């Protein structure tokens, strides 16, 4: 059973070392480790209620990436959370941000390939490239394609397009 981490007696250092051990086992990438360090830092500062969007903005990543990191951290037993709800005056329950805490699993770090995403990844970057296509080994966006067509017809390209 996981044990809560006491952040005042060196527990955070041990937690971060355990995170590094899991990264060595390829459960986490360097980006995941950076996001996990940010989450641990917020918890060490006493901020135990935050959203994925807040963490994503601070780390300059997608909220989906933060969600993935949280799932991996929970899968290896390094973080826990409880869902929070509020009740409106009309009696409707609405979900708010989670309450988080760091935990330290007992035992050695074990590789967890089941936590890694497999198959085609749909990150923010790949969604932006869905409107692009490959020509001659180079990614051409719709704007580049339109600029080439305008140049071929002898028209100028708007200055806001950059080239």
N, C-alpha and C positions, 0 to 999 in steps of 0.2 A: 504494500500500500504506500502511495506517495506521502511524503512528509512536507508540511509547509516550510518554506525557506525563511529563516530569520535574517533580515537584511542588515542587521546591525552588528553581527558577530562574524563577519567574513563569509556569510552564506551566499551573498551575491557573487563573490569571487569563485566559490566552488560551483555555483550554478552556471556561471559563464564558462568555466572549464569543462563542465559536463556538456554544454552546448557545443564547445569546440570538439570534444570527443565524438559527438554525433555528426558534426560536419566532416570530420576525418573519415567517418563511415559512409559518407556521401548521402546522408539523409537530408542535409541542408547545403545549399550553395552559399557563396560569400554574400550574395544579396540577402538571402534569408537570415544569415547570421547578423548582418547589419540591422535588419528590421527587428530581430529578436533582441538585440542590444538596446535598441530604442525603447521597445516595450518594457524591458527590464529596468531601464533608467527611469521611465515614467512611474513604474511601480515603486522604485526605490525613493522617488520624490514624494510618494504618498498619493499619487493620482491613480486610483484603481478603477475608474470608470471613464472609458474613452471609446470612441468609435473607430472602425476600420478606416473611415475617410480621414479622420484626424491624423492617424498614424501614417496613412498613405501620403497625405500632403506634407508631413514633416520629413518623410523619407524619399519623397519624390518618386513614388511608384503608384501602381494601380491599387485600388481597394481589394481587388481580387487576389493580388499577390499577398497582401496582408492577411486576407482570409486563409490563403494556402499556408502561410507561415504559422498562423494560429492552430490550424488543424494538425500540422506536423508537430508543433510543440506539444499539443495535447496528446498526440499519438505516441510520443516517446516519454510522456509523463513529466514534462518540464513546466507546464502551465495548466491552470484550472480556471474555470469561470462559471458564473451563475447568471442566468438570464434575469433581467429586471423588467418589471411591468408597472405601469401606472393605470389607475382607474379614473376615467373621466366622470364628470358630474352626471352624465346620462347612464353611467354604469358600464361603459365599454372599456375593456382592457386593451391597452396599447403597449407594445413592446418598446423599451427604451434601450440604452446602452447596457452592455454586460458589466459585471463586476469581476475583476481579474485578480489572481494571486499566483505567485511562483511556487512550484513544488519541486522536490528533489526525489526522483525515483530511487528505490533501494536496488542495489546491484550494479553490474557493469552496463555500459552503453552497448546496445545490440543494434546491428544493421536492420533497418526497416524499409526494404524496397517497396513494400506495399503502400507506403506513404507518398512515394514519388509519383508525380503525374506521368502518365504514359500516353503515347499516341500523339495526335495532332494537338498542339497547344494553341489556344486562342488568347494571346496576351493583347494588351493595348496596341503594341507595335504591329502585330500581325493583322489586327483588325484594320489599322490604317493602311496596310499594304494590300488588303483584299481588293481595293479599287485599282491596284497597280498590276501590270503584267510584265513579263520578262521578254526582252527583245535583245538578242545577241549577248546574253549573259549579264545585262544591265537592267535594273528595275526602272521602268518608265511609269510615272504617275500620269493621271489624266491631264493634269495641267501641262506637264512636259510634252505630252502627245499633242495637245491643242496648240502649244507654242510652235512645235515643229510644223504643224499643218498651216498655221498662219504665215510662218516664214516661207514655206514652200509656195504659197499663193502670192507672195510678195508683200504681205502686210507686216506692219511692225507688231511687236509684242508689248503689252502693257508694262510700264516701268515697275509696277507693283509686283510683277512676277519675278523680278530679279535678273533675268537673263534673256 
